[in-house]
Amino acid sequence: MAGALAAALALGAWMLSRPAPPASGVLDVSGQIEGDQAAIGARVGGKIVRLAVREGDRVAAGQPFAELGSEEARAQLEQAEHALHTARELMAAQQLDEARIQSAAAGVKVARANLDDTRVAARFSGTVLTAMVEMGEVVAALTPLVTLAPAARSGIRPGDVIVAFQGKPIRGADELPRLTAKTPPGSDAELKVRRGGAELAMKVRLGEPPEAPER
């Protein structure tokens, strides 16, 4: 039993002593914070018409996950394109100079950018920690929609609850020590942890178990 407990503590010194045992089926853990998280929002305001992620979902860099109502942005783009078309016709008739054409083209560029901004994508690969809005909600520009933890930095954090080790569920406080005791030090292990309302999958490397104290 002592060896199993030592191996479990080698999981990175994440487990700390607690005044009371955890509820059945979960195991409280603590440890160093290994990464940052970022709030991802839209540059424009509007109504949320599409929200394709939930807490715990993994997303890839550049993956669209939300969309705001784009009727106004589309109308602005149509107006800008019409203005550019008209400017080119007037220039062909020698009734408008090149500067006016460039101004109209710049207007189209801005309108297209505003339309693109109604679609929100992940800036990096990671895991959705928190969904901060709901479908149909009207948000202002720059309102955070989700918080995202980088995939490469999603280590164990204070307050995380380990719910599975190497695909096997953790059903009690003695389950993790028993499972880690069977895993060689230096091995990579797959964990599933509950963080807030999300369940996250991550890999960790087991360390060497500490030496037993002399008696």
C-alpha positions in Angstrom: 0.0 0.0 0.0 2.9 2.3 0.8 4.5 1.7 -2.6 1.2 2.4 -4.4 0.8 5.6 -2.5 4.3 6.6 -3.3 3.8 6.0 -7.0 0.6 8.1 -6.9 2.4 11.0 -5.3 4.9 10.8 -8.1 2.2 12.0 -10.5 3.9 15.3 -10.1 3.2 16.1 -6.4 -0.3 17.1 -7.5 -2.1 15.5 -4.7 -2.1 17.4 -1.4 -3.4 16.4 2.0 -7.0 17.2 2.6 -9.0 17.5 5.9 -11.8 15.3 4.6 -11.9 12.6 1.9 -13.5 13.5 -1.4 -16.9 12.3 -2.5 -17.2 8.9 -4.0 -16.3 8.8 -7.7 -13.9 11.9 -7.8 -10.4 12.7 -6.6 -9.4 16.3 -5.8 -6.0 17.3 -7.0 -3.8 20.3 -6.9 -0.6 21.4 -8.6 1.2 24.1 -10.5 -0.6 26.1 -13.1 1.0 25.1 -16.4 -0.6 27.4 -18.9 -2.6 30.4 -19.7 -6.1 30.8 -20.9 -7.5 33.3 -23.3 -10.9 34.8 -23.8 -12.0 34.7 -27.4 -14.6 37.2 -28.6 -15.9 38.9 -31.8 -14.6 42.3 -33.0 -18.2 43.3 -33.8 -21.4 43.2 -31.9 -24.6 41.4 -32.8 -26.9 38.4 -32.1 -25.3 35.0 -31.7 -26.8 32.9 -34.5 -24.4 29.9 -34.3 -22.4 28.5 -31.4 -20.8 25.2 -32.3 -18.8 24.4 -29.2 -19.5 23.4 -25.6 -17.3 23.3 -22.5 -14.7 20.6 -22.8 -14.6 20.6 -26.7 -11.3 20.7 -28.5 -10.8 23.1 -31.3 -8.1 23.6 -33.9 -6.4 26.9 -34.7 -8.5 28.8 -37.2 -11.6 26.6 -36.6 -14.8 28.7 -36.7 -17.0 28.1 -33.7 -19.4 31.0 -33.5 -21.2 33.4 -35.8 -23.1 36.6 -35.3 -26.0 37.9 -37.3 -24.5 39.3 -40.5 -27.5 41.0 -42.2 -26.2 44.6 -41.5 -22.6 43.7 -42.5 -23.8 42.1 -45.8 -25.9 45.1 -46.6 -22.9 47.4 -46.0 -20.8 45.3 -48.3 -23.4 45.4 -51.0 -23.6 49.2 -50.8 -19.8 49.5 -50.9 -19.5 47.2 -53.9 -22.3 49.2 -55.7 -20.4 52.4 -54.9 -17.2 50.9 -56.4 -19.0 49.7 -59.5 -20.5 53.2 -60.0 -17.1 54.8 -59.5 -15.5 52.6 -62.1 -18.2 53.5 -64.6 -17.8 57.2 -64.0 -14.0 56.8 -64.4 -14.5 55.1 -67.7 -16.6 58.0 -68.8 -13.7 60.3 -67.5 -16.0 61.8 -65.0 -14.1 60.6 -61.9 -10.4 60.5 -60.9 -8.3 57.6 -59.7 -8.4 58.8 -56.1 -12.2 58.3 -55.9 -11.8 54.7 -57.2 -9.2 54.0 -54.5 -11.5 55.4 -51.9 -14.4 53.2 -53.0 -12.2 50.1 -53.2 -11.0 50.8 -49.6 -14.7 51.0 -48.6 -15.3 47.5 -50.0 -12.2 46.2 -48.2 -13.5 47.5 -44.8 -17.0 46.1 -45.5 -15.6 42.7 -46.3 -13.5 42.7 -43.1 -16.6 43.6 -41.0 -18.5 40.7 -42.6 -15.6 38.3 -41.8 -15.6 39.6 -38.2 -19.1 38.2 -37.7 -17.5 34.7 -37.9 -15.4 33.9 -34.9 -12.6 31.3 -35.0 -10.1 29.9 -32.5 -6.8 31.8 -32.6 -4.9 28.6 -31.5 -5.6 25.0 -30.8 -6.9 24.2 -27.4 -9.8 23.2 -25.2 -12.9 25.2 -24.4 -13.0 25.8 -20.7 -16.0 28.1 -20.5 -18.8 29.0 -22.9 -19.8 32.5 -21.8 -22.7 33.2 -24.1 -25.8 31.4 -25.4 -27.5 31.1 -28.7 -29.7 34.1 -29.5 -27.9 36.3 -27.0 -27.1 39.9 -28.3 -23.5 40.9 -27.4 -21.4 44.0 -27.8 -18.2 44.2 -29.8 -15.3 42.5 -28.1 -17.5 40.6 -25.6 -15.8 37.3 -24.7 -17.6 34.3 -26.1 -15.5 31.5 -24.7 -12.3 30.9 -22.7 -9.8 28.7 -24.4 -6.8 26.9 -22.9 -3.9 26.1 -25.3 -3.6 22.4 -26.0 0.1 22.4 -25.3 -0.4 24.0 -21.9 -3.4 22.2 -20.5 -1.7 20.6 -17.4 -3.2 19.8 -14.1 -4.4 22.9 -12.2 -5.5 23.6 -8.7 -9.1 22.5 -8.2 -9.0 20.0 -11.1 -10.7 16.6 -10.4 -9.2 13.5 -12.1 -12.1 11.4 -13.3 -10.2 8.9 -15.5 -6.7 7.5 -15.8 -5.6 5.7 -18.9 -9.2 5.3 -19.9 -10.3 3.8 -16.6 -12.8 5.8 -14.4 -11.7 6.9 -11.0 -14.5 5.8 -8.6 -12.9 6.4 -5.2 -10.0 8.0 -3.4 -7.9 4.8 -3.5 -8.4 4.2 -7.2 -5.7 6.5 -8.6 -2.9 5.2 -6.3 -3.7 1.7 -7.4 -3.7 2.5 -11.1 -0.5 4.6 -11.0 1.3 1.9 -9.1 0.9 -0.3 -12.1 2.3 2.3 -14.5 6.2 2.5 -14.9 7.7 5.9 -13.9 8.6 8.0 -17.0 5.5 6.7 -18.9 3.1 9.0 -20.5 -0.4 8.7 -19.1 -3.8 9.9 -20.4 -6.0 11.7 -17.9 -9.5 13.0 -18.0 -10.1 15.9 -15.5 -13.1 17.9 -14.6 -12.4 21.6 -14.6 -15.4 23.8 -13.8 -18.2 22.5 -16.0 -15.8 21.0 -18.6 -14.1 17.6 -18.9 -10.7 17.9 -20.4 -8.4 15.1 -21.8 -4.6 15.6 -21.3 -1.4 13.7 -21.2 1.1 13.8 -18.3 4.4 12.0 -17.6 4.7 10.1 -14.4 7.8 10.8 -12.3 9.9 8.6 -10.1 8.2 7.7 -6.8 9.8 9.3 -3.7 12.0 7.1 -1.5 10.3 5.6 1.5 11.3 7.4 4.7 13.7 5.6 7.0 12.3 4.2 10.3 
